[in-house]
């Protein structure tokens, strides 16, 4: 994704793997819709899978589909985490943790600037 198409923070997060500060994203409307990749518009998450985790980042318990996201091991900062990337363009989205709510037990902790909301 060309830098000129993204804001500085969108580029830093999606292309360089950085993280936006917690509680810095203004949030999304409370309506039914889908969350898309800011870079390629791939459908990533449904609004029905979003929940408030208290982490400071948008959180989801499941992706739109198995193909929507890809994961890989992230060993940065002396930690072992699972990085989440767009399944289409490989943009960095955030990380997934195994401390989420039922039914999946997963918490996809996603940078708000990596997402755009599309009402349905």
Backbone bond lengths (Angstrom), bond angles and torsions (degrees), N, CA, C in turn:
res aa  C-N    CA-C-N  psi(-1)  N-CA   C-N-CA  omega(-1)  CA-C   N-CA-C  phi
1 X - - - 1.456 - - 1.527 107.66 -
2 X 1.300 115.25 128.47 1.460 120.11 179.92 1.521 110.27 -68.30
3 X 1.317 115.73 137.52 1.461 121.12 -178.30 1.522 111.52 -58.19
4 X 1.337 117.72 -33.71 1.462 119.62 -176.86 1.527 112.96 -66.54
5 X 1.318 118.38 -16.54 1.456 120.99 179.32 1.525 112.62 -89.33
6 X 1.320 117.10 -11.27 1.457 122.16 -178.27 1.522 110.15 -119.86
7 X 1.327 116.17 152.51 1.460 119.26 172.54 1.526 107.73 -69.13
8 X 1.310 116.87 168.68 1.464 120.26 179.86 1.529 112.04 -58.18
9 X 1.329 117.75 -44.20 1.460 120.20 -178.26 1.520 110.67 -71.77
10 X 1.330 118.75 -37.98 1.465 121.07 176.85 1.525 110.44 -60.92
11 X 1.325 116.96 -41.74 1.462 121.56 178.95 1.527 110.36 -66.46
12 X 1.323 117.06 -46.23 1.467 121.27 -178.29 1.534 111.01 -59.87
13 X 1.321 116.78 -40.92 1.461 120.84 -178.74 1.522 111.20 -74.23
14 X 1.319 117.60 -55.05 1.464 120.30 -171.62 1.522 114.21 -75.88
15 X 1.328 117.62 -31.44 1.459 119.89 -175.09 1.520 113.87 -103.67
16 X 1.339 117.23 -26.91 1.455 121.14 -177.34 1.528 112.79 -109.36
17 X 1.342 116.84 -3.29 1.460 120.98 176.98 1.510 115.14 76.05
18 X 1.321 117.62 18.77 1.463 120.42 178.52 1.527 110.17 -78.44
19 X 1.312 116.34 176.05 1.465 122.28 -178.88 1.512 109.62 -126.69
20 X 1.332 115.99 135.10 1.460 119.13 175.03 1.527 108.37 -72.05
21 X 1.328 118.05 151.69 1.470 119.75 178.65 1.534 110.74 -60.90
22 X 1.332 118.05 145.60 1.465 120.18 177.80 1.523 110.75 -60.96
23 X 1.311 115.25 146.22 1.468 124.33 178.60 1.528 112.95 62.43
24 X 1.335 117.84 17.90 1.468 120.45 -178.82 1.518 113.35 -92.44
25 X 1.334 117.44 -17.67 1.465 119.73 -178.92 1.512 108.63 -86.98
26 X 1.332 117.88 134.05 1.464 120.38 -175.60 1.519 114.89 -66.40
27 X 1.306 118.07 -10.51 1.463 120.46 179.40 1.512 112.29 98.35
28 X 1.316 115.29 -176.93 1.455 122.12 -177.33 1.515 107.96 -130.33
29 X 1.327 117.39 158.41 1.470 119.81 -179.95 1.526 111.75 -64.18
30 X 1.316 115.20 151.12 1.467 120.89 176.49 1.523 108.95 -88.47
31 X 1.299 115.40 70.58 1.455 120.06 176.37 1.524 108.58 -139.62
32 X 1.301 115.67 166.36 1.458 120.75 -178.94 1.516 109.54 -72.57
33 X 1.318 115.20 134.61 1.448 119.23 179.28 1.506 112.43 178.01
34 X 1.312 113.61 -165.59 1.459 121.19 -178.15 1.521 109.60 -128.88
35 X 1.314 115.10 147.73 1.463 121.64 176.74 1.522 107.58 -102.61
36 X 1.328 115.22 124.69 1.455 122.39 -175.25 1.521 110.91 -111.33
37 X 1.322 116.08 157.47 1.456 121.87 174.87 1.527 109.00 -66.81
38 X 1.317 117.85 130.57 1.461 122.82 179.54 1.525 111.74 -63.29
39 X 1.332 116.91 -24.44 1.463 121.30 -176.56 1.522 113.78 -86.89
40 X 1.342 117.30 -42.78 1.471 119.28 -171.91 1.521 114.47 -128.61
41 X 1.330 117.90 -0.43 1.473 123.95 -179.99 1.527 114.36 67.95
42 X 1.323 117.77 17.62 1.460 121.82 173.95 1.530 108.64 -62.91
43 X 1.331 117.59 136.81 1.463 121.50 177.29 1.525 108.48 -71.96
44 X 1.345 116.50 120.98 1.460 121.95 -175.30 1.526 113.69 -107.09
45 X 1.345 117.10 -47.09 1.463 121.61 -174.99 1.524 109.93 -144.93
46 X 1.327 116.17 151.30 1.470 122.19 173.00 1.532 108.48 -94.74
47 X 1.319 116.24 150.12 1.466 119.46 177.76 1.523 111.23 -60.85
48 X 1.317 118.11 -28.30 1.467 121.30 -179.86 1.530 112.77 -67.54
49 X 1.340 117.89 -16.56 1.469 120.30 178.94 1.532 112.54 -97.31
50 X 1.350 117.18 -1.16 1.464 121.60 -179.58 1.528 109.85 -79.97
51 X 1.327 116.20 141.78 1.459 120.65 175.93 1.526 109.17 -147.06
52 X 1.312 116.11 161.81 1.461 121.98 179.31 1.517 108.76 -89.56
53 X 1.327 115.85 112.06 1.466 120.19 -177.33 1.525 112.31 -97.24
54 X 1.334 116.97 -15.24 1.452 120.39 -176.47 1.524 112.68 79.70
55 X 1.325 116.93 5.03 1.468 121.58 -176.15 1.526 113.33 -80.72
56 X 1.330 116.65 -21.00 1.460 120.25 -176.85 1.519 113.60 99.53
57 X 1.333 116.67 -0.98 1.462 121.98 177.26 1.527 108.62 -129.33
58 X 1.335 117.77 152.13 1.469 119.51 174.81 1.529 109.72 -56.75
59 X 1.326 116.11 135.94 1.456 121.41 -178.45 1.521 110.79 -126.79
60 X 1.324 115.32 142.79 1.461 123.03 -177.63 1.526 107.81 -135.58
61 X 1.354 116.93 149.78 1.464 118.46 179.26 1.522 112.95 -96.94
62 X 1.328 118.42 -7.11 1.467 120.39 177.38 1.524 109.56 -162.84
63 X 1.331 116.88 149.74 1.458 120.83 177.25 1.530 111.51 -78.82
64 X 1.306 116.08 169.13 1.466 122.50 179.53 1.526 110.18 -57.68
65 X 1.322 116.44 -42.59 1.469 122.97 178.33 1.525 107.17 -155.18
66 X 1.333 116.75 170.22 1.469 120.22 177.80 1.523 111.14 -60.59
67 X 1.308 117.04 -35.21 1.455 121.81 -177.27 1.528 113.31 -81.79
68 X 1.321 117.72 -13.03 1.468 121.52 -174.50 1.519 112.43 -62.80
69 X 1.330 116.42 -38.31 1.460 120.71 -178.42 1.522 110.21 -128.40
70 X 1.309 114.91 157.15 1.457 122.41 174.03 1.527 107.06 -122.97
71 X 1.315 116.52 152.59 1.464 120.00 178.67 1.524 110.20 -126.65
72 X 1.319 114.68 154.23 1.466 120.70 174.51 1.517 108.60 -153.65
73 X 1.312 116.01 158.15 1.457 121.71 -179.95 1.528 109.63 -69.75
74 X 1.330 115.79 134.92 1.462 123.08 178.42 1.527 107.30 -120.90
75 X 1.320 116.65 115.36 1.467 121.69 -178.69 1.531 112.36 -105.75
76 X 1.320 117.29 17.17 1.463 120.83 -178.14 1.531 111.36 -70.14
77 X 1.312 115.37 157.41 1.467 124.15 176.13 1.521 112.90 58.03
78 X 1.323 117.50 28.21 1.450 121.19 176.95 1.518 114.43 70.26
79 X 1.334 117.39 17.24 1.459 122.25 -179.78 1.526 109.46 -119.32
80 X 1.305 115.43 160.82 1.466 121.35 171.48 1.521 106.85 -112.70
81 X 1.313 115.62 111.68 1.463 121.64 -179.78 1.514 108.99 -130.93
82 X 1.330 116.13 170.73 1.453 121.46 175.17 1.519 108.33 -110.36
83 X 1.322 115.42 112.51 1.461 121.70 179.55 1.526 109.65 -77.92
84 X 1.336 115.68 144.68 1.465 122.37 176.56 1.522 107.70 -112.04
85 X 1.325 115.56 130.03 1.461 122.89 178.05 1.526 109.45 -125.90
86 X 1.304 115.90 157.01 1.458 121.20 174.24 1.531 107.74 -61.95
87 X 1.312 117.13 132.66 1.452 121.89 179.51 1.510 113.47 -70.86
88 X 1.322 116.95 -13.44 1.462 120.84 -179.96 1.525 112.28 -98.66
89 X 1.333 117.72 -56.81 1.470 120.86 -172.90 1.531 113.65 -106.77
90 X 1.330 116.85 -2.95 1.459 123.66 178.67 1.527 114.59 68.72
91 X 1.322 118.22 18.80 1.466 120.83 175.25 1.526 109.28 -62.31
92 X 1.340 116.45 140.37 1.465 120.76 175.15 1.520 108.36 -68.97
93 X 1.349 116.01 130.99 1.458 121.34 -179.97 1.522 112.18 -111.90
94 X 1.319 117.20 -40.10 1.453 121.55 -176.35 1.512 109.70 163.14
95 X 1.344 115.88 -140.47 1.465 121.49 -178.15 1.524 109.37 -139.89
96 X 1.321 116.04 159.65 1.466 121.23 175.79 1.521 108.14 -119.70
97 X 1.338 115.10 138.78 1.453 122.64 -178.44 1.533 109.27 -126.67
98 X 1.317 116.08 157.25 1.463 121.38 -177.97 1.526 111.61 -97.67
99 X 1.331 116.78 42.73 1.461 121.22 179.33 1.525 111.44 -128.26
100 X 1.320 116.25 29.22 1.461 121.55 -177.85 1.517 112.44 -91.57
101 X 1.314 116.09 178.46 1.466 121.85 -178.37 1.533 112.35 -78.14
102 X 1.311 115.62 167.61 1.463 121.57 172.13 1.529 108.08 -64.11
103 X 1.266 121.81 153.36 1.458 125.64 9.92 1.542 113.77 -91.38
104 X 1.322 119.31 -9.56 1.467 120.32 -174.07 1.520 113.53 -94.35
105 X 1.331 117.38 -27.73 1.459 120.91 -174.69 1.518 112.81 74.43
106 X 1.337 116.73 9.85 1.461 121.42 -178.21 1.524 111.03 -106.11
107 X 1.329 114.56 150.20 1.467 121.54 173.98 1.525 107.60 -129.06
108 X 1.323 115.40 100.92 1.455 121.26 173.90 1.525 105.99 -80.09
109 X 1.318 116.66 105.41 1.458 124.21 -177.22 1.526 106.70 -95.50
110 X 1.327 116.49 104.43 1.458 122.14 -166.35 1.530 111.18 -116.90
111 X 1.316 115.85 137.71 1.467 120.88 175.05 1.525 109.34 -65.86
112 X 1.327 115.95 125.54 1.462 120.31 -179.20 1.517 113.41 -59.44
113 X 1.339 117.28 -32.78 1.472 119.77 -178.48 1.516 112.06 -72.60
114 X 1.329 118.72 -11.52 1.466 121.94 177.88 1.522 111.25 -86.21
115 X 1.346 116.10 -5.16 1.457 121.39 -175.01 1.518 111.87 -117.49
116 X 1.325 114.82 152.05 1.462 120.81 164.91 1.512 107.16 -130.87
117 X 1.328 116.84 144.73 1.458 122.41 -175.08 1.516 110.32 -98.15
118 X 1.330 114.86 136.61 1.466 120.89 176.77 1.521 107.93 -126.22
119 X 1.333 118.28 111.71 1.459 120.20 177.88 1.533 110.59 -64.78
120 X 1.338 115.65 148.75 1.475 119.44 176.75 1.510 110.32 -115.66
